[in-house]
Structure formats: structure tokens, C-alpha cells
Amino acid sequence: RWMVPTVWKVTNDEKLSHVEELQKMVPLWPNIRIPCTYMYGKKDGIVPPVNVEFAKKMLVNAPLHITAFPDENHFIPWTQQDSITRVILSYLKR
């Protein structure tokens, strides 16, 4: 571990506890009542795009807007920065 950059160690630690933490959250999803936006790249090899189906199933009490970027991968915060910024600003204006 001493040879691995700190950012990779943190990411790995997060990934190791990810499943357990997500399972703890399952009963809480119906409590979400605010509008939500799910933006994803269809070519994401890190977070499977099928996760959007889970969000659709779980966000039963919240309006959900989904934006799929067909040619994008996991790095949409950088490649689609303008799109993401517009969505964030639209929520701030409400």
C-alpha cells in the first residue's frame, strides 16, 4: 500500500465498503421526494449504465430526469461539464 498514491487508496477503501453501504440505503429511497437527475455515459466501464434502472425503480416518490450520453464513459463531469453545470444551476434557481 505504501507505493500506491493516496487517492487510489481512498478510492479502493470506498469501493470495498460500497455494497454494504448501498444495502443499508435501500429502505431509505422512498423517503427521497425532491427532483433528481441521473446523468450517465452509456459506455461507462466503472459504473454500469444499468444502474439507471435501479434508480427508476427506487425513486418512487421523486421526479426523475434521466440524461444518457451515448458516446461517453465515466468521465462525463469533464467531458459534459456544460450540461452538468446547466442542470445544477437549474436546481439552484428553483
N, CA, C and O of each residue as an XYZ file, in Angstrom:
376
protein
N       0.818     -1.208      0.000
C       0.000      0.000      0.000
C       0.858      1.267      0.000
O       0.403      2.316     -0.455
N       2.064      1.186      0.493
C       2.884      2.385      0.584
C       3.268      2.938     -0.782
O       3.590      4.120     -0.900
N       3.237      2.100     -1.816
C       3.601      2.554     -3.158
C       2.406      3.150     -3.922
O       2.580      3.774     -4.968
N       1.234      2.955     -3.402
C       0.017      3.397     -4.095
C      -0.304      4.835     -3.685
O      -0.263      5.161     -2.498
N      -0.622      5.691     -4.649
C      -0.995      7.071     -4.313
C      -2.208      7.105     -3.382
O      -3.081      6.242     -3.468
N      -2.260      8.082     -2.511
C      -3.330      8.209     -1.525
C      -4.707      8.200     -2.175
O      -5.625      7.560     -1.664
N      -4.861      8.897     -3.289
C      -6.169      8.956     -3.939
C      -6.639      7.564     -4.348
O      -7.836      7.286     -4.286
N      -5.746      6.699     -4.757
C      -6.128      5.329     -5.131
C      -6.501      4.513     -3.893
O      -7.412      3.687     -3.937
N      -5.790      4.753     -2.786
C      -6.115      4.039     -1.548
C      -7.518      4.410     -1.071
O      -8.302      3.541     -0.686
N      -7.822      5.691     -1.099
C      -9.150      6.162     -0.676
C     -10.231      5.575     -1.573
O     -11.263      5.111     -1.088
N      -9.994      5.595     -2.880
C     -10.954      5.041     -3.830
C     -11.168      3.554     -3.570
O     -12.302      3.076     -3.598
N     -10.099      2.828     -3.321
C     -10.198      1.399     -3.050
C     -10.967      1.133     -1.754
O     -11.825      0.251     -1.705
N     -10.658      1.895     -0.716
C     -11.375      1.726      0.556
C     -12.869      1.969      0.374
O     -13.698      1.242      0.921
N     -13.200      2.997     -0.398
C     -14.604      3.306     -0.672
C     -15.263      2.145     -1.410
O     -16.367      1.724     -1.064
N     -14.588      1.641     -2.412
C     -15.146      0.553     -3.221
C     -15.387     -0.699     -2.384
O     -16.367     -1.409     -2.606
N     -14.509     -0.976     -1.430
C     -14.651     -2.168     -0.600
C     -15.877     -2.104      0.309
O     -16.447     -3.141      0.645
N     -16.287     -0.908      0.708
C     -17.448     -0.774      1.594
C     -18.715     -0.377      0.839
O     -19.787     -0.256      1.432
N     -18.586     -0.180     -0.449
C     -19.670      0.336     -1.279
C     -20.937     -0.526     -1.217
O     -22.018      0.003     -0.960
N     -20.832     -1.802     -1.440
C     -22.003     -2.687     -1.493
C     -22.747     -2.669     -0.164
O     -23.970     -2.531     -0.135
N     -22.022     -2.806      0.919
C     -22.653     -2.820      2.245
C     -23.383     -1.509      2.521
O     -24.502     -1.515      3.033
N     -22.757     -0.400      2.185
C     -23.376      0.905      2.427
C     -24.613      1.103      1.550
O     -25.616      1.650      2.009
N     -24.546      0.664      0.300
C     -25.710      0.778     -0.586
C     -26.869     -0.079     -0.080
O     -28.027      0.327     -0.181
N     -26.569     -1.251      0.458
C     -27.629     -2.105      1.002
C     -28.316     -1.444      2.194
O     -29.527     -1.581      2.367
N     -27.555     -0.733      3.011
C     -28.138     -0.008      4.146
C     -29.105      1.080      3.680
O     -30.060      1.416      4.379
N     -28.845      1.626      2.488
C     -29.655      2.734      1.974
C     -30.961      2.283      1.320
O     -31.867      3.099      1.153
N     -31.080      1.030      0.951
C     -32.247      0.559      0.191
C     -33.573      0.993      0.816
O     -34.425      1.505      0.091
N     -33.793      0.817      2.116
C     -35.101      1.198      2.658
C     -35.337      2.717      2.699
O     -36.458      3.160      2.951
N     -34.310      3.498      2.458
C     -34.431      4.959      2.550
C     -34.848      5.618      1.232
O     -35.291      6.767      1.240
N     -34.718      4.929      0.122
C     -35.017      5.514     -1.188
C     -36.418      6.112     -1.269
O     -36.568      7.196     -1.832
N     -37.452      5.460     -0.734
C     -38.798      6.052     -0.833
C     -38.933      7.392     -0.101
O     -39.879      8.139     -0.349
N     -38.003      7.696      0.790
C     -38.041      8.974      1.508
C     -37.584     10.148      0.651
O     -37.806     11.302      1.018
N     -36.961      9.876     -0.461
C     -36.485     10.942     -1.345
C     -37.687     11.507     -2.087
O     -38.397     10.783     -2.786
N     -37.909     12.813     -1.928
C     -39.077     13.450     -2.528
C     -38.720     14.672     -3.381
O     -39.608     15.338     -3.914
N     -37.473     14.954     -3.505
C     -37.051     16.110     -4.301
C     -36.723     15.666     -5.726
O     -36.400     14.500     -5.949
N     -36.803     16.575     -6.681
C     -36.444     16.210     -8.061
C     -34.998     15.715     -8.139
O     -34.102     16.255     -7.490
N     -34.797     14.682     -8.942
C     -33.475     14.081     -9.106
C     -33.121     14.011    -10.589
O     -33.990     13.839    -11.444
N     -31.856     14.146    -10.866
C     -31.361     13.983    -12.228
C     -30.292     12.908    -12.222
O     -29.388     12.915    -11.387
N     -30.406     11.994    -13.154
C     -29.441     10.906    -13.305
C     -28.793     11.090    -14.671
O     -29.444     10.938    -15.705
N     -27.515     11.417    -14.664
C     -26.766     11.612    -15.909
C     -25.681     10.541    -15.968
O     -24.954     10.307    -15.003
N     -25.596      9.902    -17.130
C     -24.616      8.826    -17.218
C     -24.142      8.635    -18.653
O     -24.814      8.999    -19.617
N     -22.960      8.052    -18.747
C     -22.414      7.693    -20.051
C     -22.729      6.245    -20.356
O     -22.472      5.370    -19.531
N     -23.277      5.979    -21.519
C     -23.653      4.607    -21.877
C     -22.442      3.693    -22.063
O     -22.589      2.472    -22.103
N     -21.257      4.273    -22.178
C     -20.046      3.470    -22.333
C     -19.206      3.454    -21.050
O     -17.998      3.221    -21.088
N     -19.866      3.705    -19.920
C     -19.171      3.729    -18.635
C     -18.760      2.313    -18.252
O     -19.605      1.425    -18.128
N     -17.473      2.108    -18.068
C     -16.957      0.807    -17.680
C     -16.706      0.694    -16.190
O     -16.264     -0.353    -15.716
N     -16.980      1.758    -15.439
C     -16.749      1.755    -13.991
C     -18.073      1.595    -13.245
O     -18.206      0.729    -12.381
N     -19.045      2.431    -13.585
C     -20.382      2.326    -13.007
C     -21.307      1.844    -14.119
O     -21.527      2.564    -15.092
N     -21.843      0.650    -13.990
C     -22.662      0.096    -15.073
C     -23.881      0.963    -15.381
O     -24.610      1.354    -14.469
N     -24.104      1.263    -16.644
C     -25.280      2.057    -17.009
C     -26.611      1.424    -16.608
O     -27.627      2.118    -16.571
N     -26.632      0.136    -16.311
C     -27.874     -0.493    -15.858
C     -28.321      0.044    -14.498
O     -29.454     -0.198    -14.084
N     -27.454      0.764    -13.806
C     -27.826      1.355    -12.524
C     -28.989      2.321    -12.659
O     -29.711      2.561    -11.691
N     -29.180      2.880    -13.852
C     -30.294      3.799    -14.057
C     -31.623      3.073    -13.841
O     -32.581      3.683    -13.366
N     -31.697      1.799    -14.178
C     -32.926      1.027    -13.957
C     -33.220      0.898    -12.463
O     -34.378      0.937    -12.047
N     -32.181      0.746    -11.671
C     -32.343      0.689    -10.223
C     -32.884      2.020     -9.699
O     -33.789      2.042     -8.865
N     -32.332      3.113    -10.185
C     -32.806      4.437     -9.764
C     -34.273      4.620    -10.127
O     -35.049      5.133     -9.322
N     -34.660      4.207    -11.328
C     -36.067      4.309    -11.739
C     -36.973      3.532    -10.791
O     -38.056      3.994    -10.433
N     -36.526      2.368    -10.397
C     -37.318      1.502     -9.521
C     -37.423      2.071     -8.106
O     -38.461      1.949     -7.455
N     -36.351      2.689     -7.641
C     -36.291      3.113     -6.242
C     -36.807      4.528     -5.986
O     -37.304      4.814     -4.897
N     -36.696      5.403     -6.961
C     -37.132      6.788     -6.758
C     -38.628      6.912     -7.058
O     -39.036      7.577     -8.010
N     -39.422      6.260     -6.231
C     -40.865      6.187     -6.464
C     -41.609      7.448     -6.054
O     -42.731      7.674     -6.507
N     -41.011      8.265     -5.213
C     -41.672      9.480     -4.727
C     -40.973     10.751     -5.160
O     -41.227     11.823     -4.612
N     -40.099     10.635     -6.133
C     -39.335     11.797     -6.593
C     -39.398     11.879     -8.105
O     -39.291     10.860     -8.787
N     -39.572     13.091     -8.643
C     -39.471     13.239    -10.092
C     -38.041     12.919    -10.530
O     -37.075     13.379     -9.921
N     -37.925     12.140    -11.572
C     -36.596     11.721    -12.037
C     -36.419     12.100    -13.495
O     -37.224     11.730    -14.350
N     -35.360     12.839    -13.765
C     -34.995     13.190    -15.134
C     -33.705     12.445    -15.454
O     -32.735     12.520    -14.699
N     -33.696     11.728    -16.573
C     -32.536     10.917    -16.952
C     -31.922     11.468    -18.234
O     -32.614     11.710    -19.223
N     -30.617     11.658    -18.191
C     -29.877     12.066    -19.384
C     -28.786     11.038    -19.639
O     -27.898     10.834    -18.811
N     -28.868     10.398    -20.793
C     -27.853      9.423    -21.192
C     -26.992     10.029    -22.295
O     -27.505     10.608    -23.253
N     -25.703      9.889    -22.150
C     -24.763     10.348    -23.163
C     -24.249      9.106    -23.889
O     -23.421      8.376    -23.343
N     -24.723      8.854    -25.109
C     -24.449      7.589    -25.801
C     -22.970      7.294    -26.032
O     -22.572      6.130    -26.004
N     -22.157      8.304    -26.259
C     -20.750      8.067    -26.596
C     -19.792      8.400    -25.465
O     -18.585      8.514    -25.680
N     -20.325      8.557    -24.267
C     -19.485      8.950    -23.135
C     -19.226      7.774    -22.201
O     -19.940      6.772    -22.215
N     -18.173      7.930    -21.382
C     -17.830      6.926    -20.392
C     -18.009      7.514    -18.991
O     -18.908      8.328    -18.782
N     -17.194      7.127    -18.054
C     -17.314      7.531    -16.654
C     -16.930      9.000    -16.413
O     -17.220      9.549    -15.350
N     -16.299      9.612    -17.365
C     -15.705     10.918    -17.121
C     -16.558     12.086    -17.602
O     -16.030     13.123    -18.003
N     -17.879     11.917    -17.562
C     -18.769     12.993    -18.010
C     -18.650     14.286    -17.195
O     -18.976     15.345    -17.730
N     -18.200     14.263    -15.926
C     -18.018     15.549    -15.248
C     -17.031     16.469    -15.986
O     -17.092     17.691    -15.852
N     -16.141     15.875    -16.750
C     -15.170     16.663    -17.503
C     -15.579     16.833    -18.963
O     -15.380     17.899    -19.545
N     -16.147     15.792    -19.550
C     -16.485     15.861    -20.972
C     -17.834     16.520    -21.227
O     -18.086     17.000    -22.332
N     -18.696     16.549    -20.228
C     -20.026     17.152    -20.363
C     -20.244     18.209    -19.287
O     -21.340     18.353    -18.745
N     -19.183     18.939    -18.992
C     -19.225     19.918    -17.909
C     -20.338     20.948    -18.112
O     -21.020     21.302    -17.150
N     -20.534     21.429    -19.318
C     -21.580     22.429    -19.567
C     -22.966     21.867    -19.278
O     -23.796     22.545    -18.673
N     -23.220     20.647    -19.701
C     -24.526     20.011    -19.458
C     -24.779     19.842    -17.966
O     -25.871     20.131    -17.478
N     -23.786     19.383    -17.261
C     -23.926     19.155    -15.826
C     -24.103     20.474    -15.092
O     -24.921     20.572    -14.177
N     -23.350     21.479    -15.480
C     -23.475     22.800    -14.854
C     -24.879     23.354    -15.048
O     -25.462     23.904    -14.113
N     -25.432     23.216    -16.260
C     -26.803     23.696    -16.521
C     -27.816     23.020    -15.595
O     -28.716     23.679    -15.075
N     -27.673     21.719    -15.390
C     -28.604     21.004    -14.524
C     -28.473     21.495    -13.080
O     -29.476     21.761    -12.418
N     -27.262     21.612    -12.606
C     -27.051     22.083    -11.225
C     -27.640     23.479    -11.063
O     -28.342     23.743    -10.087
N     -27.366     24.366    -11.997
C     -27.894     25.737    -11.892
C     -29.413     25.746    -11.953
O     -30.047     26.566    -11.289
N     -30.011     24.855    -12.735
C     -31.481     24.814    -12.803
C     -32.083     24.438    -11.453
O     -33.147     24.938    -11.089
N     -31.417     23.567    -10.713
C     -31.905     23.208     -9.377
C     -31.730     24.359     -8.397
O     -32.561     24.540     -7.507
N     -30.685     25.125     -8.543
C     -30.443     26.254     -7.647
C     -31.440     27.389     -7.858
O     -31.708     28.167     -6.943
N     -31.984     27.479     -9.063
C     -32.931     28.545     -9.396
C     -34.336     28.250     -8.899
O     -35.192     29.135     -8.925
N     -34.594     27.033     -8.449
C     -35.946     26.651     -8.016
C     -36.290     27.247     -6.689
O     -37.389     27.027     -6.180
